[in-house]
Amino acid sequence: MDNSNVRIQKSPEDSKAETTIVMLPSDANPKGNVFGGVILKHVDLIAGVVAKRHANQANVVTASIDRMTFIKPIFIGNALILSAKINYVKRSSVEIEVNIHAEDLDYNSRVHAGRAFVTMVAIDRYGKPMEVPQLLLNTEEEKIRFKQGEERMKARLREAGKLL
């Protein structure tokens, strides 16, 4: 039996990532609010880690960051906590959900500060999209997240078609 056309599978747990970064004065405006661009940079970085873990040896690039929602402000001295997990896999692209929390380290309080959905694409050494492992869905929550991610991906593709 020839299994050469069978795609391997990886679970969302196999590639998830979390990071914590203390926000410094250089990350913020004069009033102490952290710049959205600084947060987006870290969102893009952690999404890249998750995508790279899932795609194995492939290079990964950002195709889109959408539905970036800032819910609460993040201030100088707060810990920016990002947790990222794959929701959906197509052929060469993956949707990664990044949840953003701010922790006030003086008062040990944490708030959900935002969320972003990042689409990353695996590319080969010639810059062409390449196939990534399928997503192995083990829980009901993972199946729901996959379906929601699929709907968001369809909407992105429709929107991209309108832009062309």
FENKA-V749642 format. One record per backbone hydrogen bond with DSSP energy under -0.5 kcal/mol. CO is the residue of the C=O (numbers start at 1). NH is the residue of the N-H. E is the energy in kcal/mol with one decimal. If there is no record, write none. Layout:
co->{CO | CO}
nh->{NH | NH}
e->{E | E}
//
This chain:
co->{1 | 3 | 5 | 8 | 10 | 11 | 12 | 12 | 17 | 19 | 21 | 23 | 24 | 25 | 27 | 29 | 32 | 33 | 35 | 36 | 37 | 38 | 39 | 40 | 41 | 42 | 43 | 44 | 45 | 46 | 47 | 48 | 49 | 50 | 51 | 52 | 54 | 55 | 59 | 61 | 64 | 66 | 67 | 68 | 69 | 69 | 74 | 75 | 78 | 78 | 79 | 79 | 80 | 80 | 81 | 82 | 83 | 84 | 85 | 88 | 91 | 92 | 93 | 94 | 94 | 95 | 95 | 96 | 96 | 97 | 97 | 98 | 99 | 100 | 100 | 101 | 102 | 102 | 103 | 103 | 104 | 104 | 104 | 109 | 111 | 111 | 113 | 113 | 114 | 115 | 116 | 116 | 117 | 118 | 118 | 119 | 119 | 120 | 121 | 122 | 123 | 124 | 128 | 134 | 134 | 135 | 136 | 136 | 139 | 140 | 141 | 142 | 143 | 144 | 145 | 146 | 147 | 148 | 149 | 150 | 151 | 152 | 153 | 154 | 155 | 156 | 157 | 158 | 159 | 160}
nh->{3 | 6 | 7 | 134 | 136 | 14 | 15 | 16 | 84 | 82 | 80 | 77 | 27 | 28 | 35 | 32 | 76 | 29 | 39 | 40 | 41 | 42 | 43 | 44 | 45 | 46 | 47 | 48 | 49 | 50 | 51 | 52 | 53 | 54 | 55 | 56 | 133 | 58 | 123 | 121 | 119 | 117 | 69 | 70 | 71 | 115 | 34 | 78 | 23 | 80 | 81 | 103 | 21 | 82 | 101 | 19 | 99 | 17 | 97 | 95 | 132 | 122 | 90 | 96 | 120 | 87 | 88 | 98 | 118 | 85 | 99 | 116 | 83 | 113 | 114 | 81 | 104 | 111 | 79 | 105 | 107 | 108 | 109 | 104 | 102 | 113 | 71 | 72 | 100 | 69 | 98 | 118 | 66 | 96 | 120 | 63 | 64 | 94 | 61 | 130 | 59 | 127 | 124 | 10 | 136 | 137 | 12 | 138 | 143 | 144 | 145 | 146 | 147 | 148 | 149 | 150 | 151 | 152 | 153 | 154 | 155 | 156 | 157 | 158 | 159 | 160 | 161 | 162 | 163 | 164}
e->{-0.6 | -1.7 | -0.6 | -2.4 | -2.6 | -1.1 | -1.0 | -0.9 | -3.0 | -2.6 | -3.6 | -3.0 | -2.2 | -1.5 | -2.6 | -2.2 | -1.7 | -2.4 | -1.7 | -2.8 | -2.1 | -1.8 | -2.4 | -2.8 | -2.2 | -2.4 | -2.2 | -2.0 | -1.7 | -2.2 | -2.7 | -2.6 | -2.4 | -2.0 | -2.8 | -0.7 | -0.5 | -1.5 | -3.0 | -2.7 | -2.9 | -2.2 | -0.7 | -0.5 | -0.7 | -1.7 | -3.4 | -2.3 | -2.9 | -0.6 | -0.7 | -2.3 | -2.3 | -0.6 | -2.8 | -2.3 | -2.9 | -2.2 | -2.7 | -2.8 | -2.5 | -2.8 | -2.8 | -0.5 | -2.4 | -2.9 | -1.2 | -0.5 | -3.0 | -1.8 | -0.5 | -2.2 | -2.2 | -2.4 | -1.6 | -3.0 | -0.5 | -2.5 | -2.5 | -1.0 | -0.6 | -1.1 | -1.3 | -2.9 | -2.4 | -0.8 | -2.8 | -1.3 | -2.8 | -3.0 | -2.9 | -0.5 | -2.9 | -3.1 | -0.6 | -3.4 | -1.6 | -2.5 | -2.2 | -2.3 | -1.5 | -2.0 | -2.7 | -2.3 | -0.6 | -0.7 | -0.6 | -0.7 | -1.8 | -2.2 | -2.8 | -2.2 | -2.1 | -2.5 | -2.4 | -2.5 | -2.0 | -2.1 | -2.5 | -2.3 | -2.1 | -2.4 | -2.4 | -2.3 | -2.4 | -2.7 | -2.1 | -1.5 | -1.4 | -1.0}
//
